[in-house]
Amino acid sequence: MGTPEKGLAESNEVVLVGRVSAPAEEQVLPSGSELWKFRLIVARPPSSTSRATVDTLDCVVWERRPARSVARWRSGDVVEVKGSLRRRFFAPAGGGRASRCEIEVAAARLIRRAAG
């Protein structure tokens, strides 16, 4: 690996449209930082190589503006999120070091409210 070829720009942009699996949860980290976490269920196109029909993706919101939208979402709402894929390192309660890949949401919008 190394640096990209001259003239090619690197990019880490994610746009997802899917269903919210459960209402977002607010979390305050030991550092005092606040974030909102939720999971997004995104349908996969049919494939002859995989039986999986959906991906369930962890999303995290650090900024206030998208957090206000996310806080009002309900299970089953269809939403769009824009952001980037991040690998976050943290110290779990049991000690040690762990990491998680998640979508760091920079913008979020409700497309359709869940029935009911």
Buried (B, 14 or more C-beta within 10 A) or exposed (E): EEEEEEEEEEEEEBEBEBBBBEBBEEEEEEEEEEBBBBBBBEEEEEEEEEEEEEEEBEBBBBBEEBBEBBBEBEEBBBBBBBBEEBEEEEEEEEEEEEEEEBBBBBBBEBEEEEEE
